[in-house]
């Protein structure tokens, strides 16, 4: 801080400007890194959707190995839906450990069923109100239990 009567030190001004530029450059690089990491697609894991001995959702992958599946509340709702148990199931997410796989949040559409050579999105449909949801439960309008409706995905 410059006091009254003290001459302006050109090195103080240059140092402040240099620090400001360095800060802005670092902040910009951090922002670019966050956006780059956010756009990295998750890992795909495919197998038979089943239950473990302790009744937790799991995927039986090659060799009969079980990988426990975890996710947000809506994702867990899909995993606990008996109508998708035993299907050829694909989940997108990441491993927390070699036998625990966390599925990406429900809004990213990270769960699919493969049937007759097609990759189908898991959705739920109320045929009374024509309302589609992505987790099982009662219709928000009429309270009828929604039907499982596997649909072809627009995504590759």
C-alpha positions as CSV (number, residue, x, y, z in Angstrom):
1,X,0.0,0.0,0.0
2,X,1.4,3.4,-0.9
3,X,1.4,6.1,1.6
4,X,0.9,9.8,0.9
5,X,4.2,11.5,0.0
6,X,6.0,8.3,-0.8
7,X,7.1,8.0,-4.4
8,X,5.4,5.4,-6.6
9,X,7.5,2.2,-6.9
10,X,7.2,0.9,-10.5
11,X,8.2,-2.6,-9.3
12,X,5.1,-2.7,-7.0
13,X,2.8,-1.9,-9.9
14,X,4.5,-4.4,-12.2
15,X,4.3,-7.1,-9.5
16,X,0.6,-6.5,-8.9
17,X,-0.1,-6.7,-12.6
18,X,1.9,-9.8,-13.0
19,X,0.2,-11.5,-10.1
20,X,-3.3,-10.5,-11.5
21,X,-2.4,-12.0,-14.9
22,X,-1.0,-15.1,-13.3
23,X,-4.2,-15.5,-11.3
24,X,-6.4,-15.0,-14.3
25,X,-4.4,-17.5,-16.4
26,X,-4.5,-20.1,-13.6
27,X,-8.3,-19.6,-13.2
28,X,-8.8,-20.0,-16.9
29,X,-6.8,-23.2,-17.1
30,X,-8.7,-24.6,-14.1
31,X,-12.0,-23.9,-15.8
32,X,-10.9,-25.5,-19.0
33,X,-9.7,-28.6,-17.1
34,X,-13.1,-28.9,-15.3
35,X,-15.0,-28.7,-18.6
36,X,-12.7,-31.2,-20.2
37,X,-13.1,-33.7,-17.4
38,X,-16.9,-33.2,-17.3
39,X,-17.2,-34.2,-20.9
40,X,-15.2,-37.5,-20.5
41,X,-17.7,-40.3,-21.1
42,X,-18.1,-42.9,-18.4
43,X,-17.0,-46.5,-18.6
44,X,-19.5,-49.0,-19.9
45,X,-20.1,-52.2,-18.0
46,X,-22.4,-55.0,-19.4
47,X,-23.7,-58.2,-18.0
48,X,-26.7,-59.9,-16.4
49,X,-28.5,-57.8,-13.9
50,X,-28.9,-59.9,-10.7
51,X,-28.9,-59.8,-6.9
52,X,-25.9,-60.6,-4.7
53,X,-26.3,-63.0,-1.7
54,X,-27.0,-60.0,0.5
55,X,-29.8,-58.9,-1.9
56,X,-27.9,-55.9,-3.3
57,X,-28.1,-55.0,-7.1
58,X,-25.2,-56.6,-9.0
59,X,-24.0,-57.3,-12.5
60,X,-22.8,-60.7,-13.4
61,X,-20.0,-60.2,-15.8
62,X,-17.9,-62.8,-17.7
63,X,-16.6,-65.6,-15.6
64,X,-19.6,-65.4,-13.2
65,X,-17.9,-62.5,-11.3
66,X,-20.4,-60.2,-9.5
67,X,-19.9,-56.4,-9.6
68,X,-22.0,-54.5,-7.1
69,X,-23.9,-51.6,-8.6
70,X,-24.5,-48.2,-6.9
71,X,-26.0,-44.9,-7.9
72,X,-28.3,-42.1,-6.9
73,X,-31.8,-42.8,-5.4
74,X,-33.6,-42.9,-8.8
75,X,-30.9,-45.2,-10.3
76,X,-31.3,-47.5,-7.3
77,X,-35.0,-47.5,-8.0
78,X,-34.4,-48.9,-11.5
79,X,-31.9,-51.5,-10.2
80,X,-34.4,-52.7,-7.7
81,X,-37.2,-53.1,-10.3
82,X,-37.8,-56.8,-10.6
83,X,-38.9,-56.3,-14.3
84,X,-35.3,-55.6,-15.3
85,X,-33.7,-58.4,-13.2
86,X,-32.1,-61.1,-15.4
87,X,-31.8,-58.8,-18.5
88,X,-28.7,-58.2,-20.5
89,X,-27.9,-54.9,-18.8
90,X,-25.5,-52.1,-19.6
91,X,-24.5,-49.4,-17.1
92,X,-22.3,-46.3,-17.6
93,X,-20.2,-44.9,-14.8
94,X,-17.0,-45.7,-13.0
95,X,-15.4,-48.2,-10.6
96,X,-15.1,-47.2,-7.0
97,X,-13.2,-50.4,-6.3
98,X,-12.6,-53.6,-8.4
99,X,-16.0,-55.0,-7.4
100,X,-18.1,-51.8,-6.9
101,X,-19.3,-49.8,-9.9
102,X,-21.1,-46.4,-9.5
103,X,-23.6,-45.7,-12.2
104,X,-23.7,-42.1,-13.5
105,X,-26.7,-40.0,-12.3
106,X,-30.2,-40.8,-13.7
107,X,-30.4,-37.6,-15.8
108,X,-27.4,-38.8,-17.9
109,X,-29.3,-41.8,-19.2
110,X,-26.7,-44.3,-18.0
111,X,-28.7,-47.6,-18.0
112,X,-29.7,-49.7,-20.9
113,X,-31.1,-53.2,-21.7
114,X,-29.9,-55.1,-24.7
115,X,-32.6,-57.1,-26.4
116,X,-32.7,-58.7,-29.9
117,X,-29.5,-56.9,-30.9
118,X,-30.8,-53.5,-29.9
119,X,-29.7,-51.1,-27.1
120,X,-32.8,-50.0,-25.3
121,X,-33.2,-47.1,-22.9
122,X,-35.1,-48.0,-19.7
123,X,-38.1,-45.7,-19.3
124,X,-41.4,-46.0,-17.5
125,X,-44.8,-45.0,-19.0
126,X,-48.2,-44.1,-17.7
127,X,-50.7,-45.1,-20.4
128,X,-53.5,-43.2,-18.7
129,X,-51.8,-39.8,-18.5
130,X,-49.1,-40.2,-21.2
131,X,-46.3,-39.3,-18.8
132,X,-42.8,-40.8,-19.2
133,X,-40.4,-41.1,-16.3
134,X,-37.0,-42.7,-15.9
135,X,-37.5,-44.4,-12.6
136,X,-40.3,-46.8,-11.5
137,X,-43.1,-45.8,-9.3
138,X,-46.6,-44.3,-9.4
139,X,-47.6,-41.7,-11.9
140,X,-47.4,-38.2,-10.6
141,X,-50.8,-37.5,-12.0
142,X,-53.2,-40.5,-11.6
143,X,-51.1,-42.6,-9.2
144,X,-51.2,-45.7,-11.4
145,X,-48.0,-47.8,-11.2
146,X,-46.0,-47.0,-14.3
147,X,-45.2,-49.7,-16.9
148,X,-41.7,-50.6,-18.0
149,X,-41.2,-49.2,-21.5
150,X,-37.9,-50.1,-23.1
151,X,-37.3,-47.7,-26.0
152,X,-34.7,-47.3,-28.7
153,X,-32.1,-44.7,-27.8
154,X,-31.5,-41.7,-30.1
155,X,-27.8,-41.8,-28.9
156,X,-25.2,-44.2,-30.4
